[in-house]
Amino acid sequence: MSPSDRPTFFADRAWHGAVEVVENAPLARATFRVRVHCPPIARQIVPGQFVMLRLADGDDPLLGRPLALYDTVLDDGGAAVGLDIVYLALGKATSRLAGYLPGQRLEVWGPLGNGFPPRPVEHLVMVAGGIGQTPFVALAQEYLGLKRYGDPQRAAERAHRVTLCYGARTADFLAGVADFTNLDVEVRIATDDGSAGRHGLVTDLLRQVLDEAPAGRPPSVVCCGPEPMMEAVARLTAERGAPCQVSLETPMACGIGICFSCVARVRDAAGGWDYRRTCVEGPVFDAADVLF
């Protein structure tokens, strides 16, 4: 589905309000998972969508930060009532967020953007670099038939196999690996320094998976992470004839399409290209349509 024929997400469907922190736990070096109680967003959100999160106790920083859904939290009756968000404590907002305690409040609006469309796939390969694994716990559960998302809940045809190729600078930054292995996702790891998994790049892992695929049956690939990595994945999958979707991490200010600060160059149906707002027309695009 190209940007020209996919539905646009309208921000007037989003919920905006203050939410309470339930938990804020470390997962890896400088990486945390914050859990908030937010039934209105938890009921609607689907894998690949994001929320804008802002510290509610001041105006520095003034703008919110876009953070992808990690997973929804269910109550005893199976209703979605909360959100898990995984973030890297890097800038001022996320570094301050790392010190938040249960009971403190955050300002949140969402769900925002268009998530991964549920397509029938035999083998789903999720390629993540840095903090790019965050959208994939929910997506893996959906394709393994373990959980459904959205309102009304959408149905994804179950994949026969789900693989995560996960690259990080060093083993210290690998976050949430157990969350994937506990789902019976096949996890392959690469680190720049060789401290865990393969000593090399995550694209080395993807190339290995593509080499193992049966002739004429390439896996379907989804990718999130640093832009040079996503460009390399897009090029590799195009060479191998494997369909690929990328979730762009373009910096954004408003999250609702007003400021046009998050535009990306995307091919159009006429064969040219135009700027598309990552927060509204994306963040998920077909890799073949993105001009990196």
C-alpha positions as CSV (number, residue, x, y, z in Angstrom):
1,M,0.0,0.0,0.0
2,S,1.6,3.3,-1.1
3,P,1.0,6.7,0.6
4,S,-1.4,7.6,-2.1
5,D,-3.8,4.8,-1.4
6,R,-3.5,4.3,2.3
7,P,-5.9,6.1,4.7
8,T,-4.7,9.2,6.5
9,F,-4.9,9.3,10.2
10,F,-6.8,12.4,11.4
11,A,-5.6,13.9,14.7
12,D,-9.2,14.8,15.7
13,R,-9.5,11.1,16.6
14,A,-6.8,11.4,19.2
15,W,-7.3,11.7,22.9
16,H,-5.4,14.3,24.9
17,G,-5.0,14.4,28.7
18,A,-3.0,13.9,31.8
19,V,-2.1,10.3,32.8
20,E,-0.6,8.7,35.9
21,V,2.7,6.8,35.8
22,V,2.2,3.3,37.1
23,E,5.7,2.0,36.7
24,N,9.0,3.3,35.3
25,A,11.6,0.5,35.2
26,P,15.1,0.2,33.6
27,L,15.4,-2.3,30.8
28,A,19.0,-1.8,29.7
29,R,21.7,0.9,29.7
30,A,19.9,4.3,29.6
31,T,16.7,2.5,28.5
32,F,13.5,2.5,30.4
33,R,9.9,1.2,30.1
34,V,7.3,3.6,31.5
35,R,3.7,2.3,32.1
36,V,0.8,4.7,32.2
37,H,-2.8,4.3,32.9
38,C,-4.7,5.5,29.8
39,P,-7.7,3.5,28.8
40,P,-8.9,5.9,26.0
41,I,-5.6,5.5,24.0
42,A,-5.0,1.8,25.0
43,R,-8.3,0.8,23.5
44,Q,-7.6,2.4,20.1
45,I,-3.9,2.1,19.5
46,V,-2.4,-0.5,17.0
47,P,1.2,-1.7,16.4
48,G,3.3,1.0,14.7
49,Q,1.3,3.9,16.0
50,F,2.8,6.3,18.6
51,V,1.9,8.9,21.2
52,M,3.2,12.3,22.0
53,L,4.4,12.4,25.6
54,R,5.1,15.6,27.5
55,L,6.3,16.2,31.1
56,A,3.3,17.7,32.9
57,D,5.1,19.6,35.6
58,G,6.6,22.5,33.7
59,D,7.3,24.0,30.3
60,D,10.9,23.0,29.9
61,P,11.0,21.3,27.4
62,L,7.9,22.8,26.0
63,L,7.3,20.3,23.2
64,G,6.3,16.7,23.5
65,R,8.3,13.7,22.3
66,P,7.0,11.0,19.9
67,L,7.3,7.5,21.4
68,A,6.1,4.3,19.8
69,L,3.7,1.9,21.4
70,Y,5.6,-1.0,23.1
71,D,2.5,-2.8,24.3
72,T,-0.9,-2.3,25.8
73,V,-1.7,-3.3,29.4
74,L,-4.8,-5.4,30.0
75,D,-7.0,-5.5,33.2
76,D,-8.2,-8.8,34.7
77,G,-11.1,-8.8,32.3
78,G,-8.9,-8.5,29.2
79,A,-9.7,-4.8,28.5
80,A,-6.9,-2.5,27.4
81,V,-6.3,0.1,30.2
82,G,-2.7,1.1,29.9
83,L,0.3,1.7,27.7
84,D,3.9,0.5,27.9
85,I,6.4,2.9,26.3
86,V,10.1,2.1,26.0
87,Y,12.5,5.0,25.6
88,L,16.1,5.9,25.6
89,A,17.1,8.6,28.2
90,L,19.1,10.8,25.8
91,G,17.8,14.4,25.7
92,K,16.4,16.7,28.4
93,A,12.8,15.4,28.3
94,T,13.6,11.7,28.4
95,S,16.4,12.1,30.9
96,R,14.0,13.8,33.2
97,L,11.4,11.2,32.5
98,A,13.8,8.5,33.7
99,G,13.5,9.9,37.2
100,Y,9.7,9.9,37.3
101,L,8.1,7.8,40.0
102,P,4.7,6.0,40.2
103,G,1.9,8.6,40.9
104,Q,3.6,11.4,38.9
105,R,1.7,12.6,35.9
106,L,2.4,13.0,32.2
107,E,0.6,14.7,29.4
108,V,-0.2,12.4,26.5
109,W,-2.0,12.7,23.1
110,G,-2.7,9.8,20.7
111,P,-2.9,7.4,19.2
112,L,-1.1,9.1,16.3
113,G,0.1,8.1,12.8
114,N,-0.7,5.0,10.7
115,G,0.6,1.8,12.1
116,F,1.7,-1.4,10.3
117,P,-1.2,-2.6,8.1
118,P,-2.2,-6.2,8.9
119,R,-1.1,-8.2,5.8
120,P,-1.0,-11.9,5.3
121,V,2.6,-13.1,5.6
122,E,4.2,-16.5,5.9
123,H,7.5,-15.3,7.6
124,L,7.7,-11.9,9.3
125,V,11.2,-10.5,9.8
126,M,11.5,-7.5,12.1
127,V,14.7,-5.5,11.7
128,A,15.6,-3.2,14.6
129,G,18.6,-0.9,15.2
130,G,19.2,1.1,18.4
131,I,15.9,1.7,20.1
132,G,14.0,0.6,16.9
133,Q,12.8,-2.7,18.5
134,T,10.1,-0.7,20.4
135,P,7.2,-1.1,17.9
136,F,7.7,-4.9,17.4
137,V,6.6,-6.5,20.7
138,A,3.0,-5.6,19.9
139,L,3.4,-6.5,16.2
140,A,4.9,-9.9,17.0
141,Q,2.0,-10.7,19.3
142,E,-0.5,-9.7,16.7
143,Y,1.1,-11.9,14.0
144,L,1.5,-14.8,16.4
145,G,-2.2,-14.7,17.2
146,L,-1.6,-13.8,20.9
147,K,-3.2,-10.4,21.1
148,R,-5.5,-8.1,19.2
149,Y,-5.3,-4.3,19.0
150,G,-7.6,-1.4,18.0
151,D,-11.2,-0.5,18.4
152,P,-12.8,-2.4,16.7
153,Q,-10.1,-4.9,17.2
154,R,-8.4,-5.7,13.9
155,A,-7.5,-9.2,12.9
156,A,-4.1,-10.1,11.4
157,E,-3.6,-13.5,9.6
158,R,-1.3,-15.5,11.7
159,A,2.3,-15.8,10.4
160,H,4.0,-19.2,10.4
161,R,7.2,-17.7,11.7
162,V,8.4,-14.4,13.3
163,T,12.0,-13.4,13.5
164,L,13.7,-10.4,15.1
165,C,17.0,-9.2,13.8
166,Y,18.2,-6.7,16.5
167,G,21.4,-4.6,16.3
168,A,22.9,-2.4,19.0
169,R,26.2,-0.7,19.7
170,T,27.0,-3.1,22.6
171,A,25.3,-5.7,24.8
172,D,24.5,-3.1,27.4
173,F,22.0,-1.4,25.1
174,L,20.0,-4.5,24.2
175,A,16.6,-3.9,25.7
176,G,13.6,-6.2,26.0
177,V,15.1,-9.3,24.4
178,A,13.3,-11.6,26.9
179,D,10.0,-10.0,25.9
180,F,10.5,-11.4,22.4
181,T,11.9,-14.8,23.4
182,N,9.0,-15.3,25.8
183,L,6.7,-15.0,22.8
184,D,8.7,-17.7,20.9
185,V,10.0,-15.1,18.5
186,E,13.3,-16.2,16.9
187,V,15.8,-13.6,18.0
188,R,19.1,-12.9,16.2
189,I,21.4,-10.3,17.6
190,A,24.3,-8.3,16.3
191,T,26.5,-5.8,18.2
192,D,29.1,-3.3,16.8
193,D,31.7,-4.5,19.4
194,G,30.9,-8.2,19.3
195,S,29.8,-8.2,23.0
196,A,26.7,-10.2,22.2
197,G,25.5,-12.2,19.2
198,R,27.2,-11.6,15.8
199,H,30.1,-9.1,15.6
200,G,28.8,-6.8,12.9
201,L,25.7,-5.1,11.5
202,V,22.1,-5.9,11.8
203,T,22.0,-6.0,8.0
204,D,24.4,-9.0,8.1
205,L,21.6,-10.8,10.1
206,L,19.0,-9.8,7.6
207,R,21.1,-11.0,4.7
208,Q,21.5,-14.3,6.4
209,V,17.7,-14.7,6.9
210,L,17.1,-13.8,3.2
211,D,19.7,-16.3,2.1
212,E,17.9,-19.0,4.1
213,A,14.5,-18.3,2.5
214,P,13.0,-20.8,0.1
215,A,13.4,-19.8,-3.5
216,G,10.6,-17.5,-4.7
217,R,9.3,-17.1,-1.1
218,P,11.1,-14.2,0.5
219,P,10.0,-13.1,4.0
220,S,8.1,-9.9,4.6
221,V,10.3,-7.3,6.4
222,V,9.5,-4.5,8.7
223,C,12.2,-2.1,9.9
224,C,12.8,0.6,12.4
225,G,15.9,2.3,13.6
226,P,18.6,4.8,12.4
227,E,18.0,6.2,8.9
228,P,21.3,4.8,7.4
229,M,20.3,1.4,8.6
230,M,16.8,1.6,7.2
231,E,18.2,2.8,3.9
232,A,20.5,-0.2,3.8
233,V,17.6,-2.6,4.7
234,A,15.5,-1.0,1.9
235,R,18.2,-1.5,-0.6
236,L,18.9,-5.1,0.4
237,T,15.2,-6.1,0.4
238,A,14.7,-4.5,-3.0
239,E,17.6,-6.5,-4.4
240,R,16.1,-9.7,-3.0
241,G,12.5,-9.0,-4.0
242,A,11.3,-9.0,-0.4
243,P,8.4,-6.6,0.6
244,C,9.6,-4.1,3.2
245,Q,7.9,-1.5,5.4
246,V,9.9,1.1,7.3
247,S,8.8,3.0,10.4
248,L,10.5,6.4,10.1
249,E,11.9,8.1,13.2
250,T,11.8,11.7,11.7
251,P,12.0,14.3,14.5
252,M,8.6,15.9,15.0
253,A,7.2,18.8,17.1
254,C,3.4,18.6,17.1
255,G,2.6,15.0,16.1
256,I,-0.6,16.0,14.5
257,G,0.4,17.4,11.1
258,I,0.3,21.1,11.8
259,C,4.0,22.1,11.9
260,F,5.3,20.2,8.9
261,S,8.6,19.7,10.7
262,C,8.7,15.9,10.1
263,V,8.4,15.7,6.4
264,A,10.1,12.9,4.4
265,R,10.5,12.5,0.6
266,V,8.1,9.8,-0.6
267,R,7.4,8.7,-4.1
268,D,3.9,9.4,-5.5
269,A,1.6,7.4,-7.8
270,A,2.6,9.6,-10.8
271,G,6.3,8.5,-10.5
272,G,7.6,11.7,-8.9
273,W,7.9,12.5,-5.2
274,D,6.5,14.8,-2.7
275,Y,7.0,15.6,1.0
276,R,4.8,13.5,3.4
277,R,4.3,14.2,7.0
278,T,5.7,11.3,9.0
279,C,3.3,12.0,11.9
280,V,0.2,11.8,9.7
281,E,0.8,9.9,6.5
282,G,3.4,7.8,8.3
283,P,5.3,6.8,10.3
284,V,5.0,3.5,8.4
285,F,5.8,3.6,4.7
286,D,6.6,1.0,2.0
287,A,10.4,1.1,1.9
288,A,10.4,1.3,-1.9
289,D,8.5,4.6,-1.7
290,V,10.9,6.4,0.6
291,L,13.7,8.6,-0.9
292,F,16.3,8.3,1.9
